[in-house]
Every structure is written in C-alpha cells, then in structure tokens.
Amino acid sequence: MIRVLRVFWLTFWLTCPACQRGRMFRSLFVMNVRCPVCNVIFERDKGEVTGGMAINSVLMCLIAIVGAVLSITTDIPTAPLLLSIGTFMAIFGILFYRHARSLWIGVLYLTGSINEDV
C-alpha cells in the first residue's frame, strides 16, 4: 500500500514513477515521450492517453454533481452558482488534465505496463 501511495504522490507532482527524479512534462501541455533521467517510455501504445481523460472526466462530473446539490440545497441563486461552477470546471479541467494524465501513468506503472526495461 505504501508503494501505491508513493507512486501516486510522485505522479501527482508530475515526477517519473520509475526513477523518482525525471519530469514527465516539458511544458504546460507537452508530455515527454521518455523520462529525461531513466529513459523509460511513458506511453508505449496509442490510446493510453484516454485513461487520463477518464480521470479528468470523472472529477469534472463529481464537481458538477456537487454544484447541482448546492443549487438544490442552499439559498444561493442558481444562475450565478452554476455560472461560477461552470467557469471553475472549464479552467480546472484544462489545468488538471496533465495531473490526470500523469496519475494514469502511475496506474500503468503499478500494473506493469510501464517498466524499467529500456
């Protein structure tokens, strides 16, 4: 369990789970193909990016559910609440995507899809 938490901690901070030193992204939206330190390949197959998209989508749905519950259960005016939550979701969804993608790399690393065989 400690290993799982350590891998997710590292990947949340955009650090390579294999060597624990390399950065996964070289800019805001450009991911390195290989770790600059240990040379491990982050995504070996096409379509592995969809896992990060799924993590991001689930989180956005949870935020939307919280917004809907708040609009029903509180006296906050519905239109400003939904507008502010929608704006937050748009900005947060874009900025959190690279963290979601790196968390998915952590899942791939834990399941053995990413290994240090390079």
PLY file of the C-alpha trace (Angstrom):
ply
format ascii 1.0
element vertex 118
property float x
property float y
property float z
element edge 117
property int vertex1
property int vertex2
end_header
0.00 0.00 0.00
2.89 2.35 0.75
4.26 1.72 -2.75
0.90 2.61 -4.32
0.65 5.84 -2.33
4.25 6.74 -3.17
3.68 6.19 -6.90
0.51 8.29 -6.89
2.25 11.01 -4.87
5.12 11.11 -7.37
2.89 11.11 -10.42
0.60 13.77 -8.98
3.65 16.02 -8.77
4.47 15.10 -12.40
7.55 13.05 -11.49
8.58 9.78 -13.13
7.44 6.82 -11.00
10.33 4.64 -12.19
13.34 6.77 -11.21
11.52 9.25 -8.96
13.53 12.16 -10.39
12.60 12.85 -14.02
9.92 15.31 -15.00
7.02 13.94 -17.05
6.13 17.20 -18.82
8.43 19.62 -20.60
5.83 22.38 -20.82
2.26 23.05 -19.77
0.68 20.64 -22.26
3.61 18.75 -23.82
4.49 15.43 -22.21
7.92 13.89 -22.62
7.88 10.65 -24.58
10.68 9.30 -22.39
11.85 10.18 -18.91
14.83 12.52 -19.27
16.63 10.75 -16.39
15.95 6.99 -16.69
14.77 6.89 -20.35
11.63 4.86 -19.56
8.82 5.28 -22.11
5.71 6.80 -20.51
3.12 5.71 -23.09
4.04 2.63 -25.08
0.78 2.21 -27.02
-1.55 4.54 -28.85
-4.70 5.35 -26.92
-3.19 5.22 -23.44
-3.97 8.92 -23.13
-7.65 8.02 -22.68
-7.04 6.92 -19.09
-6.08 10.47 -18.16
-9.15 11.72 -19.96
-11.30 9.33 -17.93
-9.79 10.50 -14.63
-10.40 14.12 -15.62
-13.97 13.38 -16.77
-14.87 11.61 -13.52
-13.51 14.51 -11.48
-15.44 17.04 -13.59
-18.64 15.01 -13.16
-18.13 14.96 -9.38
-17.70 18.74 -9.36
-20.86 19.11 -11.44
-22.79 16.89 -9.01
-21.57 18.98 -6.07
-22.72 22.11 -7.92
-26.13 20.59 -8.60
-26.55 19.54 -4.97
-25.52 23.03 -3.81
-28.02 24.64 -6.15
-30.81 22.48 -4.76
-29.95 22.51 -1.05
-28.81 26.12 -0.48
-30.35 29.55 -0.91
-27.59 30.66 -3.30
-29.13 31.97 -6.54
-28.97 29.19 -9.12
-27.75 31.13 -12.16
-24.65 32.70 -10.54
-23.81 29.42 -8.79
-23.99 27.37 -11.97
-22.11 30.04 -13.94
-19.30 30.12 -11.40
-19.12 26.33 -11.16
-19.13 26.04 -14.96
-16.31 28.56 -15.23
-14.35 26.77 -12.50
-14.87 23.42 -14.24
-13.62 24.77 -17.56
-10.46 26.28 -16.10
-9.78 23.48 -13.60
-10.42 20.78 -16.20
-7.83 22.22 -18.55
-5.23 22.80 -15.85
-5.78 19.45 -14.08
-5.53 17.40 -17.27
-1.77 16.94 -17.09
-2.09 15.75 -13.48
-4.83 13.32 -14.51
-2.65 12.08 -17.34
0.32 11.59 -15.04
-1.88 9.79 -12.47
-2.87 7.43 -15.27
0.84 6.87 -15.96
1.07 5.89 -12.28
-1.71 3.34 -12.76
0.10 1.97 -15.82
3.35 1.77 -13.84
1.67 -0.08 -10.95
0.07 -2.60 -13.32
3.37 -3.30 -15.08
2.58 -1.58 -18.38
5.46 0.82 -17.83
8.65 -0.84 -16.74
12.31 -0.04 -16.49
13.40 -2.42 -19.27
14.79 0.31 -21.54
0 1
1 2
2 3
3 4
4 5
5 6
6 7
7 8
8 9
9 10
10 11
11 12
12 13
13 14
14 15
15 16
16 17
17 18
18 19
19 20
20 21
21 22
22 23
23 24
24 25
25 26
26 27
27 28
28 29
29 30
30 31
31 32
32 33
33 34
34 35
35 36
36 37
37 38
38 39
39 40
40 41
41 42
42 43
43 44
44 45
45 46
46 47
47 48
48 49
49 50
50 51
51 52
52 53
53 54
54 55
55 56
56 57
57 58
58 59
59 60
60 61
61 62
62 63
63 64
64 65
65 66
66 67
67 68
68 69
69 70
70 71
71 72
72 73
73 74
74 75
75 76
76 77
77 78
78 79
79 80
80 81
81 82
82 83
83 84
84 85
85 86
86 87
87 88
88 89
89 90
90 91
91 92
92 93
93 94
94 95
95 96
96 97
97 98
98 99
99 100
100 101
101 102
102 103
103 104
104 105
105 106
106 107
107 108
108 109
109 110
110 111
111 112
112 113
113 114
114 115
115 116
116 117
